[in-house]
């Protein structure tokens, strides 16, 4: 088992009939993140892919380790993570193909 959770962008957050293809994403798209399984935040493993807003820092201190489409990884600080998670514009977390705002 793993604690990594897939970004729901791969299925357009439930709006795509099948998973998006690799070439549809920007190279810096975050595809997996290490979710916080602490009980006070509820179960992050409720399905195969989650919305960015369902993930919180805490599994490894005050950061979230993310895996990008280009096979790189990055540990986002709590501040960096919440900036991207709470953004209303397209970014590495909100990156659903075919959606101007990435949602």
C-alpha positions in Angstrom: 0.0 0.0 0.0 1.0 3.6 -0.4 0.1 6.9 1.1 0.3 8.7 -2.3 -3.0 9.8 -3.8 -3.7 10.6 -7.4 -4.8 14.1 -8.4 -8.4 14.0 -9.6 -7.3 16.1 -12.6 -6.5 12.8 -14.4 -10.2 12.2 -14.7 -11.2 15.9 -14.9 -12.4 15.7 -11.3 -15.1 13.2 -12.4 -16.1 14.9 -15.6 -14.1 12.8 -18.1 -15.4 9.4 -19.3 -11.8 8.0 -19.2 -8.5 9.2 -17.8 -6.7 12.0 -19.6 -3.6 11.2 -21.7 -0.1 12.2 -20.6 0.4 14.7 -23.5 -2.7 16.7 -22.3 -0.9 17.9 -19.2 1.9 20.4 -18.7 5.2 18.9 -17.5 4.9 20.5 -14.1 1.4 19.1 -13.4 1.2 17.4 -10.0 -0.2 14.0 -10.5 0.4 12.4 -7.1 0.7 13.8 -3.6 1.4 12.3 -0.2 -1.8 12.7 1.7 -2.3 13.2 5.4 -3.9 10.2 6.9 -4.3 11.7 10.3 -7.9 11.0 11.6 -8.8 14.6 12.4 -8.7 15.4 8.7 -10.9 12.4 7.6 -9.9 9.6 5.2 -7.9 10.9 2.2 -8.1 7.5 0.6 -11.8 7.6 -0.2 -11.2 6.9 -3.9 -8.6 6.6 -6.5 -8.2 10.4 -7.1 -8.9 13.5 -5.0 -9.4 17.2 -5.4 -6.5 19.4 -4.2 -8.8 20.8 -1.5 -9.1 17.4 0.1 -5.4 17.2 0.9 -3.7 18.9 3.9 0.0 19.0 5.0 1.0 17.0 8.0 2.0 13.5 6.9 5.7 14.5 6.9 5.6 17.6 9.0 4.3 20.9 7.5 4.9 20.0 3.9 3.4 17.9 1.2 5.5 15.7 -1.1 4.3 15.8 -4.7 5.2 13.9 -7.8 5.0 15.7 -11.1 4.2 14.4 -14.6 7.8 15.0 -15.6 8.9 12.4 -13.0 10.3 15.0 -10.6 9.2 15.4 -7.1 8.8 18.5 -4.9 8.1 19.0 -1.2 5.8 22.1 -1.0 5.9 24.0 2.3 2.6 24.5 4.0 2.5 28.1 2.7 3.3 27.1 -0.9 0.9 24.2 -0.8 -2.1 26.3 0.4 -1.3 29.0 -2.2 -1.7 26.5 -5.0 -4.5 24.5 -3.4 -6.6 27.7 -2.8 -5.9 29.4 -6.1 -8.7 30.1 -8.4 -6.6 30.0 -11.5 -5.0 27.0 -13.3 -1.7 25.8 -11.7 0.2 22.6 -11.1 -2.5 21.3 -8.7 -5.6 22.5 -10.6 -4.6 21.1 -14.0 -7.5 19.2 -15.6 -7.1 19.1 -19.4 -9.5 21.0 -21.4 -10.5 23.3 -18.6 -9.3 27.0 -18.7 -9.3 27.2 -14.9 -7.9 23.6 -14.5 -10.9 22.5 -12.4 
